[in-house]
């Protein structure tokens, strides 16, 4: 009950403050303004609560994984940190996982992703090549896409195209693979082929199933922008 009362008190205070703001206060003169502020406040509190709970769960998972200093747990911890954007914190855990379990493709794959995001392309290539040697289809072929990106960043256009060719041989072209192919071709000076690859990426995105559209949209946008350059 106290929380409900505090919520409505906050709404009244916010409305009063908004009415005092020059140039804005006139929009909050009616009774509807209380409902508007209440909806906005409710949404904000809900969003904040969801984020707070997610952070608490993440912290709990990290503590649980840190309690056991095994290579497997180090890999899981590094992967978890990487997935939440803590690339720098993820790297030492992934390095220890690779050292402790060198034959597990997942740890080399995640290490390669982290190194790529840190701009350490040549080291990323080595890690991803190791993962691809262990399992060329790891992450449903994602290891080949990651390897292509790392090789491209390292200036190895032919190597990037070779990894993309292997992915497309096994899975067929996708908007991502076609867009990455276009980038590598353009960097290699093969502009006509690059433009054809970007056109292919857009066509593949248009023809993709509905459930794939959200995943394909960023690559379609990148291909469209690349065609303008």
Residue pairs with C-beta under 8 A, 6 or more apart in sequence:
7 38
7 41
7 42
7 45
8 38
10 41
11 34
11 37
11 38
11 41
12 34
14 37
14 41
15 28
15 33
15 34
15 37
18 24
18 25
18 27
18 28
18 33
18 37
19 25
19 28
19 29
19 33
27 33
28 36
28 37
58 80
58 84
61 80
62 77
62 80
62 81
65 73
65 74
65 76
65 77
65 80
66 73
66 77
70 100
71 96
71 97
71 99
71 100
71 101
71 107
72 97
72 100
72 101
72 104
74 93
74 94
74 96
74 97
74 100
75 93
75 94
75 97
75 98
75 101
75 104
75 106
75 107
75 110
77 90
77 93
78 90
78 91
78 92
78 93
78 94
78 96
78 97
78 107
78 110
78 111
78 114
79 90
79 94
79 106
79 110
80 90
81 87
81 89
81 90
81 93
82 90
82 94
82 110
82 113
82 114
87 114
87 117
87 118
88 118
90 110
90 114
91 111
91 114
91 115
91 118
94 107
94 110
94 111
94 114
95 111
97 104
97 107
97 110
97 111
98 104
98 107
98 108
98 111
98 127
98 130
101 107
102 108
102 130
103 134
104 134
105 131
105 134
105 135
105 138
105 143
106 131
106 138
108 127
108 128
108 130
108 131
108 134
109 127
109 128
109 131
109 138
109 139
109 142
109 143
109 146
111 124
111 127
112 124
112 125
112 127
112 128
112 131
112 143
112 146
112 147
112 150
113 124
113 146
115 121
115 123
115 124
115 127
115 150
116 124
116 128
116 146
116 149
116 150
116 153
119 153
121 150
121 151
121 153
121 154
122 154
124 146
124 150
124 153
124 154
125 147
125 150
125 151
125 154
125 156
125 159
128 143
128 146
128 147
128 150
129 147
131 138
131 143
131 147
132 138
132 143
132 144
132 147
132 163
135 143
136 143
136 144
136 166
136 170
137 143
137 170
139 146
140 171
141 167
141 170
141 171
144 163
144 164
144 166
144 167
144 170
145 163
145 164
145 167
145 176
145 177
145 180
147 160
147 163
148 159
148 160
148 161
148 163
148 164
148 167
148 177
148 180
148 184
149 160
149 180
151 157
151 159
151 160
151 163
152 160
152 180
152 183
152 184
152 187
157 184
157 185
157 187
157 188
158 188
160 180
160 184
161 181
161 184
161 185
161 188
164 177
164 180
164 181
164 184
167 177
168 174
168 177
171 177
173 181
173 200
173 204
174 204
174 216
174 219
175 201
175 202
175 204
175 205
175 208
175 216
175 219
175 220
175 223
176 201
176 216
176 219
178 197
178 198
178 200
178 201
178 204
178 219
178 223
179 197
179 198
179 201
179 219
179 222
179 223
179 226
181 197
182 194
182 195
182 196
182 197
182 198
182 200
182 201
182 223
182 226
183 194
183 226
185 191
185 193
185 194
185 197
186 194
186 226
194 226
195 227
198 223
198 224
198 226
198 227
199 223
199 227
201 219
201 220
201 222
201 223
202 220
202 223
202 224
202 227
204 216
205 213
205 216
205 217
205 219
205 220
205 223
206 220
208 216
